[in-house]
Amino acid sequence: MNDLSFVLIIFFVTLGPIKVIPAYAQLTREISAGDRRALAIKATLLATAVGFLILFLGDKLRANWQIGSADLLMTGGILLLIGALDAIKNAEHRPDAQEPPQSTKGLALSPVTFPIIITPYGIVALLLFAAVAGDTQTFLIGVFGIFLGMMIADCLAMSYARQLLGFIRIGTLMAFGWLIAVLQAALAIHAFMTGLQQYGVIPGAS
């Protein structure tokens, strides 16, 4: 859990650009290119601020409520599994198309920042790694650095979502989405089992 390469994997699955591209392209398909890029930048700044607050202030609230890393692992495992199952369900049964907005007014906070960029399980991941970091500032700064890099990747993905979808075939993107959903389900089981180990319900590796 205190390995930055593992942090990168978790953040890519829960906060990364693969899930952002189709959702943002669908939402902004009736909006001009300039407005799409401006919206992407504004939402990214909001999401980055939220991530900063979760890592450096939300963790203090977690500590005050005496929520441990095992609790977050169990919660994260449940949310990751729900999200993965939902992604698989949506892949099999496309939701009904809704009329897209024709302006960016009111879109930055919701639905772009929440839940397109910042997902519920992404919030749990941020809290978890903040809890794991504890007083180790170097690891916490590394976590925030990876999170910041992921936000930049999301911003670029949103800004050029149309071009990316023109370059990457939708079938390829869907396949990546299914792969991410499967990995997310596997991470959910891993988080859940690690939480049980920390509770002492099942024996853990020495």
Sequence and secondary structure as in RCSB ss.txt:
>XXXX:A:sequence
MNDLSFVLIIFFVTLGPIKVIPAYAQLTREISAGDRRALAIKATLLATAVGFLILFLGDKLRANWQIGSADLLMT
GGILLLIGALDAIKNAEHRPDAQEPPQSTKGLALSPVTFPIIITPYGIVALLLFAAVAGDTQTFLIGVFGIFLGM
MIADCLAMSYARQLLGFIRIGTLMAFGWLIAVLQAALAIHAFMTGLQQYGVIPGAS
>XXXX:A:secstr
   HHHHHHHHHHHHSHHHHHHHHHHHTTTS HHHHHHHHHHHHHHHHHHHHHIIIIIHHHHHHTT  HHHHHHH
HHHHHHHHHHHHHHHHHS        SS TTTIIIIIIIIIIS HHHHHHHHHHHHHHTT HHHHHHHHHHHHHH
HHHHHHHHHTHHHHHHHS HHHHHHHHHHHHHHHHHHHHHHHHHHHHHHTSS    
